[in-house]
Amino acid sequence: MKLGIIGSGMVGAAAAFACTLRGAASRIVLVDIDTARARAEAEDIAHAAPFAGATQIDAGDYDDLAGSGIVIMACGVGQKPGETRLELLGRNAAVFRSVVGEVMRVCPDAILLVASNPVDIMGQIAQALSGLPPGRVIASGTILDTARFRWLLGRHLGIAPRSVHAYVLGEHGDSEVLAWSAARAGSISLQGFAEQVGAPLTPEVRDRIDNGVRRAAYTIIEGKGATWYGIGAGLARIVSAIAQDEGAVLTVSTLGDVMGVQDVACSVPRVVGAQGVTEDLVPDLSPAEADALRASAEMLRDTAAAVPV
């Protein structure tokens, strides 16, 4: 499968590198307004390809995206220290208006995978601009927040994060909802597992994990200016699910109805395969979690409604 990536900054390059190591695409084309940067990143990643597989990676322009099955939208301006994702909205919406039309011109059948922040609203903007069915415009949503949640839980419980089944729902941002009620370790309830291994989930532990998930991006941005490895790997995971028609359940963001809130883009567990998103799932939630998810969806809906497309 051919993969296009718009934007060869740290997120786009990290996604290309992760996809190369996973063998998620047979060919990758990087497109960037900074053509020298795109060429440099493509060549650097190409030198890693012999250690991983046979992925061909090049830099190009929009016409070189023709035939791409997926196009990752990693273009736009980065998040500044102290800046919320929602504050990025106005700056990145303008970038998308100039890019989506070009992508649709050369590969109208591609699935769009949106990584630019604020990612939920940028995904909704990309869907409106492209005219594609909602299930074929997928924002990375809370796939990274979910990974952070599982990593912190696994570290507390002393097990591999892959053995933790827990989700972060709603906005990829401050109003996100950690679905503690639906979390499992193996096939056992999180609370039951924690008691069996002698690692109780006290209120203090829950607060520490909650804060670790919510503040992760801010902490990383304060330390090195931006995040890229985690989201790069998350994007590669979504690409693999599509390319291999996995039917994987991932917390990604598409336009739909969530907790009675209509026409909103935010994350719930969704089935992802060759056709994009084919099913929306909602885990069992406590009343407080359900209310928080509804509030998150309402906030995103209201914010998106104020953005001209």
Phi, psi and chi 1 to 4 in degrees:
 res  aa     phi    psi   chi1   chi2   chi3   chi4
   1 MET       -  138.8 -173.3 -152.6   66.2      -
   2 LYS   -90.6  134.4 -176.4  176.1  178.0  179.9
   3 LEU  -121.2  128.0  168.7   67.9      -      -
   4 GLY  -102.1  144.9      -      -      -      -
   5 ILE  -131.6  118.8  -58.9  178.5      -      -
   6 ILE   -94.4  114.3  -50.2  -63.8      -      -
   7 GLY   108.1  116.0      -      -      -      -
   8 SER  -112.5   28.6   60.2      -      -      -
   9 GLY   -72.1 -163.4      -      -      -      -
  10 MET   -62.9  -39.5  -62.7  -50.2  -58.2      -
  11 VAL   -69.7  -47.9  170.7      -      -      -
  12 GLY   -61.6  -43.0      -      -      -      -
  13 ALA   -66.8  -40.9      -      -      -      -
  14 ALA   -63.8  -38.6      -      -      -      -
  15 ALA   -64.8  -42.9      -      -      -      -
  16 ALA   -62.3  -42.5      -      -      -      -
  17 PHE   -64.2  -45.4 -176.4   57.2      -      -
  18 ALA   -64.7  -40.5      -      -      -      -
  19 CYS   -64.9  -36.1  -74.5      -      -      -
  20 THR   -65.2  -46.1  -61.8      -      -      -
  21 LEU   -65.3  -35.2  -65.4 -174.9      -      -
  22 ARG   -79.0  -15.8  -73.0 -176.5   70.0  102.1
  23 GLY    67.0   33.8      -      -      -      -
  24 ALA   -75.8  -18.6      -      -      -      -
  25 ALA  -142.1  148.7      -      -      -      -
  26 SER   -80.4  -30.9   58.6      -      -      -
  27 ARG  -141.2  141.0 -174.5 -179.7  178.3 -160.1
  28 ILE  -127.5  133.3  -59.7  173.0      -      -
  29 VAL  -120.4  123.0  177.5      -      -      -
  30 LEU   -96.2  131.0  -70.1  177.4      -      -
  31 VAL  -124.7  131.0  176.4      -      -      -
  32 ASP  -153.4  147.9 -163.1  -68.1      -      -
  33 ILE   -61.2  -29.3 -169.0  170.5      -      -
  34 ASP   -90.0   88.5 -175.1  -15.1      -      -
  35 THR   -64.8  -33.4   55.8      -      -      -
  36 ALA   -65.6  -40.3      -      -      -      -
  37 ARG   -63.9  -43.4  172.4   66.9  179.7  -92.5
  38 ALA   -61.4  -44.1      -      -      -      -
  39 ARG   -63.2  -41.6  -75.1 -164.2  -57.9  -89.8
  40 ALA   -65.6  -44.5      -      -      -      -
  41 GLU   -64.2  -42.4  -67.1  -69.7    0.0      -
  42 ALA   -61.5  -43.9      -      -      -      -
  43 GLU   -68.7  -40.2 -174.7  167.8  -12.7      -
  44 ASP   -60.9  -46.1 -165.5   10.2      -      -
  45 ILE   -68.0  -36.2  -64.4  167.6      -      -
  46 ALA   -58.6  -33.0      -      -      -      -
  47 HIS   -69.8  -18.9  -63.2  162.2      -      -
  48 ALA   -86.8  -21.6      -      -      -      -
  49 ALA   -56.8  -39.2      -      -      -      -
  50 PRO   -61.2  -21.3  -26.4   36.2      -      -
  51 PHE   -82.5  -12.2  -61.0  109.9      -      -
  52 ALA  -119.1  -42.2      -      -      -      -
  53 GLY   178.1 -142.2      -      -      -      -
  54 ALA  -120.7   20.4      -      -      -      -
  55 THR   -63.7  131.6  -61.4      -      -      -
  56 GLN   -97.4  128.4  176.3 -174.7  -15.6      -
  57 ILE  -130.0  131.2  178.9  163.6      -      -
  58 ASP  -139.9  163.4  -58.5  -72.1      -      -
  59 ALA   -98.7  153.0      -      -      -      -
  60 GLY  -164.8 -165.5      -      -      -      -
  61 ASP  -114.9 -173.3   56.6   23.6      -      -
  62 TYR   -58.2  -39.2  -74.5  111.3      -      -
  63 ASP   -61.9  -27.7  -72.2  -20.5      -      -
  64 ASP   -73.2   -7.7  -66.0  -49.6      -      -
  65 LEU   -79.7  -10.5  -63.5  174.5      -      -
  66 ALA   -52.4  132.9      -      -      -      -
  67 GLY    89.1   -0.8      -      -      -      -
  68 SER   -69.5  135.2  -64.3      -      -      -
  69 GLY   -82.8  -28.2      -      -      -      -
  70 ILE  -137.6  140.9  -55.8  169.3      -      -
  71 VAL  -125.9  120.1  175.3      -      -      -
  72 ILE   -85.6  127.5  -65.2  175.7      -      -
  73 MET   -96.8   95.1  -53.4  -73.4  -69.1      -
  74 ALA  -116.0   27.4      -      -      -      -
  75 CYS   -92.8  163.4   48.0      -      -      -
  76 GLY   121.6 -175.2      -      -      -      -
  77 VAL   -92.8  152.0  -67.8      -      -      -
  78 GLY   -82.7  165.6      -      -      -      -
  79 GLN   -80.6  128.5 -172.7  174.0   10.8      -
  80 LYS   -82.1  153.9  -62.4  177.0 -179.0  178.2
  81 PRO   -54.9  128.4  -26.2   34.8      -      -
  82 GLY    84.9   -7.0      -      -      -      -
  83 GLU   -88.3  132.1 -178.1  179.8   37.8      -
  84 THR   -77.9  162.4   68.8      -      -      -
  85 ARG   -63.4  -35.7  -70.5 -178.9  176.7   86.6
  86 LEU   -67.8  -27.4  -67.0  178.9      -      -
  87 GLU   -70.2  -17.7  -71.8  170.2  -20.8      -
  88 LEU   -77.2  -13.7  -76.8  173.1      -      -
  89 LEU   -54.8  -54.1  178.8   56.1      -      -
  90 GLY   -60.8  -39.0      -      -      -      -
  91 ARG   -70.7  -40.1  -62.9 -165.6  -68.0  145.8
  92 ASN   -83.1  -25.0  -85.0  -24.8      -      -
  93 ALA   -61.5  -39.0      -      -      -      -
  94 ALA   -64.1  -37.4      -      -      -      -
  95 VAL   -62.9  -43.8  174.5      -      -      -
  96 PHE   -65.0  -34.5  -91.8   41.9      -      -
  97 ARG   -60.2  -30.0  -67.8 -172.4 -168.4  101.4
  98 SER   -90.9  -12.3   66.3      -      -      -
  99 VAL  -104.8  -43.0  170.6      -      -      -
 100 VAL   -60.0  -39.8  172.4      -      -      -
 101 GLY   -60.4  -40.1      -      -      -      -
 102 GLU   -65.7  -39.9  -73.4  -65.6  -60.8      -
 103 VAL   -63.9  -45.4  173.7      -      -      -
 104 MET   -66.6  -29.2  -70.4  -67.3   94.8      -
 105 ARG   -63.2  -39.5  176.2  179.0   64.0   81.0
 106 VAL   -99.3  -24.3  -65.9      -      -      -
 107 CYS  -143.4   72.4   44.1      -      -      -
 108 PRO   -66.8  -15.3   24.7  -35.2      -      -
 109 ASP   -99.0    3.4  -63.0  -36.6      -      -
 110 ALA   -72.2  153.3      -      -      -      -
 111 ILE   -86.3  130.6  -69.3  173.4      -      -
 112 LEU   -91.5  130.6  -62.4 -173.5      -      -
 113 LEU  -118.9  109.8  178.2   50.3      -      -
 114 VAL   -96.4  129.9  178.5      -      -      -
 115 ALA  -120.6  -11.5      -      -      -      -
 116 SER   -73.7  139.6  -56.1      -      -      -
 117 ASN   -91.0  152.2  -81.3  -41.0      -      -
 118 PRO   -71.6  116.5   24.8  -31.2      -      -
 119 VAL   -66.1  -34.8   74.4      -      -      -
 120 ASP   -64.1  -48.5  -57.7  -68.9      -      -
 121 ILE   -71.2  -36.1  -63.1  173.3      -      -
 122 MET   -65.1  -34.0  -64.2  -49.8  -59.7      -
 123 GLY   -64.6  -41.6      -      -      -      -
 124 GLN   -65.5  -39.5 -174.2  165.4  -12.3      -
 125 ILE   -64.2  -43.1  -71.4  171.2      -      -
 126 ALA   -62.3  -37.8      -      -      -      -
 127 GLN   -66.1  -42.5 -169.3  -83.5  -35.6      -
 128 ALA   -65.8  -41.4      -      -      -      -
 129 LEU   -70.1  -35.0  -68.3  169.8      -      -
 130 SER   -82.8  -30.1   68.2      -      -      -
 131 GLY    75.2    7.6      -      -      -      -
 132 LEU   -72.7  155.5  -70.9  170.4      -      -
 133 PRO   -58.2  146.0  -22.1   32.8      -      -
 134 PRO   -52.8  -37.1  -29.6   37.1      -      -
 135 GLY   -69.6  -10.3      -      -      -      -
 136 ARG  -104.0    6.7  -64.6 -174.9   67.0   82.6
 137 VAL  -123.7  104.7 -178.9      -      -      -
 138 ILE  -115.6  122.7  -54.9  170.5      -      -
 139 ALA   -94.0  148.4      -      -      -      -
 140 SER   -63.0  -21.1   57.2      -      -      -
 141 GLY    55.0 -131.0      -      -      -      -
 142 THR  -101.1   23.3   58.0      -      -      -
 143 ILE   -60.4  -36.0 -166.9  167.6      -      -
 144 LEU   -75.5  -40.1  177.9   55.1      -      -
 145 ASP   -61.2  -40.2  -50.6  -89.4      -      -
 146 THR   -62.3  -41.4  -70.7      -      -      -
 147 ALA   -63.4  -40.3      -      -      -      -
 148 ARG   -64.3  -41.8  -69.4  165.1  172.9  160.4
 149 PHE   -60.6  -47.3 -169.4   21.7      -      -
 150 ARG   -66.4  -37.0  -66.5  177.5  178.9 -176.2
 151 TRP   -65.3  -44.6  173.6   69.1      -      -
 152 LEU   -67.3  -40.0  -72.7  166.6      -      -
 153 LEU   -65.3  -43.5  -75.8  169.9      -      -
 154 GLY   -61.4  -39.7      -      -      -      -
 155 ARG   -65.7  -39.6 -172.1  167.2   66.4  170.0
 156 HIS   -67.6  -40.4  174.3   71.8      -      -
 157 LEU   -84.9  -13.5  -62.1  172.2      -      -
 158 GLY    77.6   31.6      -      -      -      -
 159 ILE  -130.7  166.9   60.0  174.6      -      -
 160 ALA   -66.9  139.3      -      -      -      -
 161 PRO   -56.1  -30.4  -25.9   34.5      -      -
 162 ARG   -67.2  -17.2  -76.1 -168.0  172.9 -170.3
 163 SER   -89.6   -1.4  -66.2      -      -      -
 164 VAL  -100.2  128.3  177.9      -      -      -
 165 HIS  -115.6   95.3  -51.0  -70.2      -      -
 166 ALA  -146.0  151.5      -      -      -      -
 167 TYR  -131.0  147.2  -61.1  101.0      -      -
 168 VAL  -108.1  131.7  177.1      -      -      -
 169 LEU  -118.6  166.5  -48.0  175.1      -      -
 170 GLY    85.2 -141.0      -      -      -      -
 171 GLU   -70.1  143.9  178.5 -158.1    6.7      -
 172 HIS   -82.3   84.4  172.5   52.9      -      -
 173 GLY   167.1 -158.0      -      -      -      -
 174 ASP   -65.2  -26.7  -63.8  -22.7      -      -
 175 SER   -93.4    9.1   70.8      -      -      -
 176 GLU   -59.9  157.0   65.5 -170.4   17.5      -
 177 VAL  -121.3  119.2  179.8      -      -      -
 178 LEU   -82.5  115.9  -81.3   63.8      -      -
 179 ALA   -84.9   74.4      -      -      -      -
 180 TRP   -61.6  -37.5  -71.5   93.2      -      -
 181 SER   -62.3  -32.3  -63.0      -      -      -
 182 ALA   -94.4   -1.6      -      -      -      -
 183 ALA   -72.8  143.2      -      -      -      -
 184 ARG  -134.7  151.7  -62.8  -72.9 -176.2  -87.5
 185 ALA  -117.7  112.7      -      -      -      -
 186 GLY    64.7 -125.9      -      -      -      -
 187 SER  -107.9   12.8   61.1      -      -      -
 188 ILE  -105.9  145.3  -55.7  170.9      -      -
 189 SER   -57.5  148.3   71.5      -      -      -
 190 LEU   -58.0  -44.0 -162.3   63.2      -      -
 191 GLN   -64.0  -43.2 -170.8   65.8   40.5      -
 192 GLY   -63.7  -42.7      -      -      -      -
 193 PHE   -62.9  -45.2 -169.9   98.2      -      -
 194 ALA   -59.3  -39.3      -      -      -      -
 195 GLU   -68.0  -39.8  -68.6  173.3   -3.5      -
 196 GLN   -65.2  -35.0  -71.2 -172.1   46.8      -
 197 VAL   -96.6    5.0  -60.6      -      -      -
 198 GLY    70.9   34.1      -      -      -      -
 199 ALA  -128.3   70.1      -      -      -      -
 200 PRO   -60.0  145.5   20.8  -32.3      -      -
 201 LEU   -93.3   77.6  -70.4  165.7      -      -
 202 THR   -70.6  164.0   63.6      -      -      -
 203 PRO   -54.7  -35.6  -28.3   36.6      -      -
 204 GLU   -66.4  -40.7  -68.3   75.8   18.9      -
 205 VAL   -65.9  -44.5  169.3      -      -      -
 206 ARG   -60.7  -42.9  -73.9  177.8  178.6 -107.9
 207 ASP   -63.3  -40.5  -73.8  -14.5      -      -
 208 ARG   -65.2  -43.0  173.6  170.6   52.1   80.5
 209 ILE   -67.9  -43.8  -69.0  174.0      -      -
 210 ASP   -57.7  -47.1 -174.7  -77.2      -      -
 211 ASN   -65.3  -36.7 -173.0   64.7      -      -
 212 GLY   -63.8  -36.2      -      -      -      -
 213 VAL   -73.1  -49.6  173.8      -      -      -
 214 ARG   -68.4  -34.6  -66.4 -179.0 -170.2  -80.9
 215 ARG   -97.4    0.7  -63.9  -64.9  -54.5  171.7
 216 ALA   -56.5  -50.6      -      -      -      -
 217 ALA   -62.2  -42.5      -      -      -      -
 218 TYR   -63.4  -40.4  -63.8  111.4      -      -
 219 THR   -63.9  -44.3  -60.3      -      -      -
 220 ILE   -66.5  -43.0  -66.0  168.7      -      -
 221 ILE   -62.5  -39.5  -71.3  167.2      -      -
 222 GLU   -64.2  -32.5  -72.6  167.6    4.4      -
 223 GLY   -84.6  -37.4      -      -      -      -
 224 LYS  -138.0    5.4   67.3  174.3 -166.6  174.1
 225 GLY    98.7  -25.8      -      -      -      -
 226 ALA  -168.6  166.0      -      -      -      -
 227 THR  -110.1  141.9   67.4      -      -      -
 228 TRP  -148.3  -34.8   55.0   80.9      -      -
 229 TYR   -65.3  -46.8  -66.0  123.1      -      -
 230 GLY   -62.4  -47.8      -      -      -      -
 231 ILE   -70.9  -32.1 -172.0   56.3      -      -
 232 GLY   -59.8  -43.8      -      -      -      -
 233 ALA   -67.6  -37.4      -      -      -      -
 234 GLY   -63.8  -41.3      -      -      -      -
 235 LEU   -64.2  -40.4  -68.5  165.9      -      -
 236 ALA   -62.9  -35.3      -      -      -      -
 237 ARG   -64.3  -41.6  177.9   68.2 -171.1   92.7
 238 ILE   -66.7  -43.1  -60.5  169.0      -      -
 239 VAL   -57.6  -44.5  169.3      -      -      -
 240 SER   -61.8  -40.8  -67.3      -      -      -
 241 ALA   -62.3  -37.5      -      -      -      -
 242 ILE   -75.0  -49.9  -64.0  168.8      -      -
 243 ALA   -61.4  -35.1      -      -      -      -
 244 GLN   -99.8    7.2  -61.0  173.9   22.6      -
 245 ASP    48.4   52.8 -163.3   15.1      -      -
 246 GLU   -72.9  -33.0  -70.4 -176.1   25.2      -
 247 GLY    67.6   36.5      -      -      -      -
 248 ALA   -76.1  146.6      -      -      -      -
 249 VAL   -95.8  112.8  176.6      -      -      -
 250 LEU  -133.6  147.7  -55.9  171.7      -      -
 251 THR   -86.0   90.7   48.5      -      -      -
 252 VAL  -120.1  167.1  -65.9      -      -      -
 253 SER  -111.5  124.1  178.4      -      -      -
 254 THR  -137.9  165.3   59.9      -      -      -
 255 LEU   -74.4  129.9 -172.5   67.4      -      -
 256 GLY  -176.3 -160.2      -      -      -      -
 257 ASP  -109.0  127.9  -61.0  -19.9      -      -
 258 VAL  -131.2  120.4  175.7      -      -      -
 259 MET    52.6   40.0  -58.5  -58.8  -67.8      -
 260 GLY    83.4   -4.8      -      -      -      -
 261 VAL   -90.6  119.8 -178.4      -      -      -
 262 GLN   -92.7  150.0  -62.8 -177.9  -19.0      -
 263 ASP    53.6   56.8  -62.5  -34.2      -      -
 264 VAL  -131.0  145.5   63.9      -      -      -
 265 ALA  -105.0  110.7      -      -      -      -
 266 CYS  -157.6  174.3   67.2      -      -      -
 267 SER   -95.2  131.1  -69.4      -      -      -
 268 VAL  -136.0  166.4  -65.4      -      -      -
 269 PRO   -60.4  132.2  -23.4   35.3      -      -
 270 ARG  -135.7  150.8  -69.6 -175.6  160.2  101.1
 271 VAL   -86.0  124.0  178.5      -      -      -
 272 VAL  -120.8  126.9 -178.9      -      -      -
 273 GLY  -150.6 -156.1      -      -      -      -
 274 ALA   -61.8  -27.3      -      -      -      -
 275 GLN   -92.1    5.3  -59.8  -54.3  -50.2      -
 276 GLY    96.3 -139.7      -      -      -      -
 277 VAL   -85.6  126.6  168.0      -      -      -
 278 THR  -115.0  -18.7   55.7      -      -      -
 279 GLU  -146.4  143.6  -62.0  -72.0  -14.1      -
 280 ASP  -105.8  137.4  -65.4   -3.3      -      -
 281 LEU  -125.9  146.0  -50.6  168.9      -      -
 282 VAL  -127.5  118.7  179.0      -      -      -
 283 PRO   -70.1  163.8   26.7  -33.7      -      -
 284 ASP   -65.2  126.6  -65.2  -29.9      -      -
 285 LEU  -123.4  153.3  -58.7  173.7      -      -
 286 SER   -71.6  160.8   70.0      -      -      -
 287 PRO   -55.4  -39.0  -28.3   36.6      -      -
 288 ALA   -66.7  -40.8      -      -      -      -
 289 GLU   -66.7  -40.5  -69.8  166.4  -13.4      -
 290 ALA   -62.2  -42.8      -      -      -      -
 291 ASP   -64.2  -40.0  -71.7  -15.9      -      -
 292 ALA   -67.1  -38.7      -      -      -      -
 293 LEU   -66.0  -40.9  177.7   55.4      -      -
 294 ARG   -62.6  -42.5 -173.3  176.8  -60.2  105.8
 295 ALA   -64.8  -39.2      -      -      -      -
 296 SER   -63.0  -44.8 -177.6      -      -      -
 297 ALA   -63.3  -41.6      -      -      -      -
 298 GLU   -64.2  -40.5  -71.1  172.1  -14.5      -
 299 MET   -61.9  -44.8 -178.4  -84.6  -64.6      -
 300 LEU   -65.6  -41.5  -74.0  167.8      -      -
 301 ARG   -60.0  -46.9  177.7 -159.0   59.3 -164.4
 302 ASP   -67.1  -37.6  -65.5  -15.0      -      -
 303 THR   -67.1  -44.8  -57.1      -      -      -
 304 ALA   -63.3  -35.5      -      -      -      -
 305 ALA   -64.6  -22.5      -      -      -      -
 306 ALA   -88.3   -2.8      -      -      -      -
 307 VAL   -97.1  120.3 -179.0      -      -      -
 308 PRO   -72.5  136.2   25.6  -32.6      -      -
 309 VAL  -108.1      -  176.3      -      -      -
